[in-house]
């Protein structure tokens, strides 16, 4: 009953305001009542995050080997976790685009994954961009919000971002 009275009184009060004042009043009421939905992206539950660290780059004969440390502190096992990865050269020009599957990613486990950039010297690697997650499966089905769950870091000068 109190709510009905408040809404009726509020409607009459807002109706008497100019359009700008009414809009401000409605916005204030929405905030106060918790009706306003946040447009900020939700942060994934830390227990469900996958952490990907670009640990180091190591020169090979005619390529560069990247070492990635993948940590899964959650209980989900991933049978597929395929990244759409873009390598930028130091001048910012795209050098390569490729798919990289980090799976299997075991629950509660830290693992090291390696990949080689054939024909690319390590000093020609400026940064990496996780452009998207191409495929993400757990328990045989597509998993939700895999890109949001991915937390990135780098130990060296070459950075990785999303």
Backbone torsions as a table, in degrees:
resi	resn	phi	psi	omega
1	UNK	NA	-44.1	178.3
2	UNK	-57.7	-41.9	-179.2
3	UNK	-61.7	-43.0	-179.0
4	UNK	-63.0	-44.5	178.9
5	UNK	-61.5	-45.3	-179.3
6	UNK	-62.1	-43.5	-179.8
7	UNK	-65.2	-40.5	179.7
8	UNK	-64.2	-47.1	179.1
9	UNK	-63.0	-42.8	179.4
10	UNK	-63.1	-42.6	179.7
11	UNK	-60.1	-44.1	179.8
12	UNK	-67.0	-37.9	-179.9
13	UNK	-67.3	-45.9	-178.7
14	UNK	-66.4	-37.3	179.9
15	UNK	-59.7	-29.7	-178.6
16	UNK	-83.8	-5.0	-178.7
17	UNK	-90.4	159.4	172.5
18	UNK	-70.7	164.6	-175.0
19	UNK	-56.1	-38.6	-179.4
20	UNK	-67.8	-42.9	178.8
21	UNK	-65.2	-38.1	179.1
22	UNK	-65.1	-42.4	179.3
23	UNK	-63.0	-42.4	178.7
24	UNK	-64.3	-41.8	179.9
25	UNK	-63.7	-44.1	179.5
26	UNK	-63.4	-40.1	178.9
27	UNK	-63.6	-44.3	179.7
28	UNK	-62.9	-40.7	179.1
29	UNK	-65.9	-41.3	-179.9
30	UNK	-61.7	-41.2	178.8
31	UNK	-67.0	-47.2	-176.7
32	UNK	-63.9	-34.3	-176.7
33	UNK	-89.6	-5.0	-179.9
34	UNK	78.7	16.0	-178.3
35	UNK	-81.4	-21.0	-176.8
36	UNK	-77.4	124.3	-179.0
37	UNK	-89.6	133.3	179.6
38	UNK	-68.1	139.5	176.8
39	UNK	-98.9	-0.4	176.9
40	UNK	-71.9	140.3	179.8
41	UNK	-63.0	141.1	179.2
42	UNK	-70.4	139.2	177.0
43	UNK	-88.2	129.7	-178.2
44	UNK	-62.2	147.7	176.0
45	UNK	-57.8	125.0	-178.4
46	UNK	-53.9	-29.4	179.6
47	UNK	-71.1	-15.6	-178.6
48	UNK	-107.8	5.7	-176.9
49	UNK	-80.4	148.8	170.4
50	UNK	-109.0	123.4	178.8
51	UNK	-102.2	128.9	179.4
52	UNK	-120.4	117.0	179.6
53	UNK	-111.9	124.8	170.3
54	UNK	-80.1	103.9	-171.0
55	UNK	-81.8	-52.4	179.5
56	UNK	-161.2	161.8	170.7
57	UNK	-114.0	139.3	-176.6
58	UNK	-133.4	124.0	178.7
59	UNK	-64.1	136.8	172.2
60	UNK	-117.0	-176.4	-177.2
61	UNK	-43.7	-72.1	-179.4
62	UNK	-125.2	35.5	-179.3
63	UNK	-153.8	-178.8	177.8
64	UNK	-127.2	129.7	-179.9
65	UNK	-100.6	129.5	177.4
66	UNK	-105.0	136.6	176.7
67	UNK	-109.0	122.3	179.1
68	UNK	-115.1	133.8	174.5
69	UNK	-104.0	120.1	-177.8
70	UNK	-110.8	123.6	179.4
71	UNK	-120.0	130.8	176.4
72	UNK	-123.4	100.8	-179.5
73	UNK	-85.2	-7.3	-178.5
74	UNK	-86.3	-172.3	-178.6
75	UNK	-100.9	0.2	-177.5
76	UNK	-86.4	133.3	173.6
77	UNK	-99.0	130.9	179.9
78	UNK	-106.5	121.4	175.6
79	UNK	-84.1	-20.6	177.6
80	UNK	-145.2	133.8	175.7
81	UNK	-150.9	76.8	-171.0
82	UNK	-97.3	119.2	-179.4
83	UNK	-91.2	142.9	165.7
84	UNK	-94.3	101.8	-171.3
85	UNK	-109.6	135.3	178.7
86	UNK	-119.8	129.9	176.6
87	UNK	-101.3	127.2	175.7
88	UNK	-103.5	144.1	174.6
89	UNK	-77.8	166.2	-178.9
90	UNK	-56.9	-27.3	179.4
91	UNK	-84.5	2.2	177.9
92	UNK	93.4	-7.3	178.8
93	UNK	-77.3	138.6	178.5
94	UNK	-64.5	129.8	179.8
95	UNK	-99.4	-43.6	-179.1
96	UNK	-153.4	153.9	171.2
97	UNK	-132.0	132.3	-176.8
98	UNK	-155.9	165.2	176.2
99	UNK	-97.9	139.7	179.5
100	UNK	-137.0	115.6	179.4
101	UNK	-95.4	118.4	-179.5
102	UNK	-84.9	-10.1	-176.0
103	UNK	-72.4	157.0	0.4
104	UNK	-76.4	144.2	174.4
105	UNK	-115.0	112.7	-176.6
106	UNK	-82.6	152.7	178.8
107	UNK	-69.2	138.8	175.5
108	UNK	61.6	31.7	-171.9
109	UNK	-134.9	146.7	172.5
110	UNK	-110.9	132.0	179.2
111	UNK	-135.4	160.5	176.1
112	UNK	-111.0	128.7	177.5
113	UNK	-116.7	143.4	179.0
114	UNK	-119.5	147.5	168.1
115	UNK	-148.4	148.0	-179.2
116	UNK	-104.7	137.6	172.7
117	UNK	-98.7	90.1	-176.4
118	UNK	-61.6	132.0	177.2
119	UNK	76.2	9.8	-179.2
120	UNK	-120.5	123.6	175.4
121	UNK	-77.4	147.3	-177.6
122	UNK	-59.3	-31.9	179.6
123	UNK	-74.1	-4.7	176.9
124	UNK	-98.5	5.6	177.7
125	UNK	-100.8	118.1	-179.9
126	UNK	-96.6	-44.3	179.9
127	UNK	-166.9	170.3	175.7
128	UNK	-125.5	147.1	175.7
129	UNK	-125.6	124.6	169.6
130	UNK	-81.5	97.8	-175.4
131	UNK	-68.4	-36.9	179.8
132	UNK	-171.3	173.5	170.9
133	UNK	-104.1	116.3	-176.5
134	UNK	-76.6	-37.3	-179.2
135	UNK	-152.8	135.5	-179.5
136	UNK	-145.7	113.0	-177.9
137	UNK	-129.9	137.4	171.5
138	UNK	-137.2	143.7	-177.3
139	UNK	53.3	34.6	176.5
140	UNK	75.7	1.4	-179.3
141	UNK	-126.0	161.6	178.1
142	UNK	-62.2	133.8	178.0
143	UNK	-95.6	150.1	-177.6
144	UNK	-91.4	152.5	169.8
145	UNK	54.9	36.8	-177.1
146	UNK	-65.5	-36.7	178.6
147	UNK	-66.8	-39.8	178.4
148	UNK	-66.0	-30.4	-179.7
149	UNK	-75.5	-18.8	-173.9
150	UNK	-80.7	120.1	176.1
151	UNK	-110.8	133.1	-172.5
152	UNK	-118.0	148.2	173.7
153	UNK	-154.7	164.6	177.5
154	UNK	-137.7	143.0	175.7
155	UNK	-94.7	-24.0	-177.4
156	UNK	-103.0	-165.5	-180.0
157	UNK	-74.4	-28.1	179.7
158	UNK	-77.6	121.9	-176.5
159	UNK	-99.6	156.9	174.7
160	UNK	-126.2	136.6	-177.3
161	UNK	-142.7	174.8	174.8
162	UNK	-133.4	NA	NA
